[in-house]
Amino acid sequence: MTTVTGIAPGASGMAEPTSDNDGAHDRTRSGNLRVDAIFSDHMVLQRGKPIAVFGEAPAGEVVAAFLTDARGQEIAQSENHANGDGTFMLTLPALPAGGPLALRVRCGADELVFHDVMVGEVWLAGGQSNIEFELHNSEFGKEAVADAHDPLLRFYNTPKSARVNLATESASGWQTAEAPQVAHMSAIGYYFGKQLRDALANGIAVGVVDCYIGGTSISAWMSEHLLEQTGLGRKYLQAYRDAIAGKTDEEMLAAQTAWQQVFDKWNADVAAVKEEHPDYSQPQIDAMLGPCPWPPPVTPFAERRPYALYEAMIRRVAPYTLAGILWYQGEEDELNAAGYGELLRGLIAEWRTTWHDDALPFLVVQLPQWIAAANAEHDPLRWPVLRDEQFTVARETPHTNIVCAMDCGEFDNIHPVDKRTLGMRLGDTALHDVYGLQIPCASPELVDLQVSEGGGEMVATFNHAQGLHWHGTTPDSMRAIADIAESTERKAGESGFEIAASADSEFVPAHARIEPSDDLGSDMRVVHLFSPEVPKPTHARYAWRSWGPAPLFNDDGLPAFPFAK
């Protein structure tokens, strides 16, 4: 059964195709000068790094940029000639946090001025529906929107578009994370940004660039050239080319339009049900209305096609200077789980090249627990493989980390509503890795697996494991009970551990026993695994299910990473 991921229910839709100016004022343009749309009033510029300013101007003409303070005093400036292709790139010097400032960009008599500009921390939130999931739709979302009143937390919603659309870009702009507009900010991005705002020095602005579309494969966020370099990338490209072969643009546009009407009605119906029954879960709503009408038809103007969003979204905001990138994606690629890591590794490298920053921090969300009810009895075990691919890439790629989410999913709902936990977890990881704060952010992680001296048990050693304990079983039970002291042992079927006699034999559920540690200064802890069904085990795995027991936590409340060895 193929996963139906779709766009996050109730999320803001794709940009409508319109003419380039549509008769409206284009805030990005003055005469022959144009800056990219991410430059607007209320923007946040990255502190401590050279600041990129870019756009279009007549070839060979001098373009200059100036930052001025509230008194009109110039604090930074840069100028350069426009390139032969009509693009320009300026680099303002690195600045400390501060503001508000004004940014002026000038070419001859043409000038653009942007006000209320802050210098602070800027992160990009990218991926598909679970990072697209908007604040107002998340758990406690209405309360969060009502309580949002931080003018120094800001966001830019990159227009969701499969093709470059200057009109929708002109209509976009930076906004403060205050009601009502904050409702349409990524929920994860909001809680991430709030975590940074609360922990960093008072007065440092934080900006989040929302750049995502639900239901999109990783292949949509990579260049055609990069996809051609990998076997799986070529597979995605060939599938796309086969899907459009022999069809006219008129036929494909008609199919796209017909689907869009059905999809828009479904989304409107979902919103109406949520308004009338705010306590209904998404599976309950799906039972009433039918599942999300997904996927849309494959066309040259659809966002799901390979390399579309790299061209129409990523390259439209890059190389806007960033502190780092949040990446939450993979659900759409479960059928190709075993090859996902190669593409993720390539995407990280390509985005760093696109941003001209080989050390740009990349924080990955490992897929949480989830399974469709229809697959509950026969788990295809694709999500465990994809999680492992994500984990391996994060551990092998410099300046990259991964956040465990094994306690965050929902059974039969691929869009879990708790986004606060992951947003805060990402925030803690950034504060630790990028800003050097001593904040707990590391989940227990397998560092050694051995056969016991007697040969009847497997001995798993975890780091980041102070206070290692059991809590709940699956995400629903974890949320339903308080954290209480439990036995150090868990029986088979509830521990999340499985063992096998060989690499080719069947894994069976294992009893597990956490060994007490006399060395309170060490963060290592040991778990013994055993089963009468496997008297001589040689292999073990933990939480190797799309949905299943994953009850191992450290005393920071962080879940253990799954593994298979």
Buried (B, 14 or more C-beta within 10 A) or exposed (E): EEBBBBBBBBBBEBBEEBEEEEEEEBBBBBEBBBBBBBBBBBBBBBBBBBBBBBBBBBEEBEBBBBBBEEEEEEBBBBEBEBEEEBBBBBBBEBBEBBBBBBBBBBBBEBBBEBEBBBBBBBBBBBBBBBBBBBBBBBEBBEEBBEEBEBEBBBBBBBBBBBEBBBBBBBBBBBBBBBBEBBBBBBBBBBBBBBBBBBBBEEEBBBBBBBBBBBBBBBBBBBBBEBBEEBEBBEBBBEBBEEBBEEBEEEEBBEBBEEBBEEBEEBBEBBBEBBEEEEEBBBBEBBEEBEBBBBBBBBBBBBBBBBBBBBBBBBBBBBBBBBBBBBBBBBBBBBEBBEBBBBBBBBBBBBBBBBBBBEEBBBBBBBBBBBBBEEBEEEBBEBBBBBBBBBBBBBEEBEBBBBBBBBBBBBBBBBBBBBBBBBBBBBBBBBBBBBEEEEBBBBBBBBEEBEBEEEEBBBBBBBBBBBEBBBBBBBBEEBEEEEEEEEEBEBEBBBBBBBBBBEEEEEBBBBBBBBEEBEEEEEBBBBBBBBBEEBEEBBBBBBBBBBBBBBBBBBEBBBBBBBBBE
